Amino acid sequence: MIYGIIGIVVAVFCCAPLGILFGWLSMKEARERGADQTLGKVAFWLGIAFTALAVIGVILACVAGAFSGNMYNHRGY
């Protein structure tokens, strides 16, 4: 259960891939104890969602940077 809470907080505010890890750990612990896996699933999927958003943001930033230069004064060397 504590892994699920840590996973949600870390996924949203800090480092999304760690949210995936803590979510997975929470689900594993809940399965072993026969408890509810909801917090682990929320942390896991939030981690995946925020990781995907970060990857898309990096790709968009790279594309925007590639097209932001002035191509008319390019001398070729």
Secondary structure by P-SEA (a helix, b strand, c coil): caaaaaaaaaaccccaaaaaaaaaaaaaaaaaacccaaaaaaaaaaaaaaaaaaaaaaaaaaaaaaacccccccccc
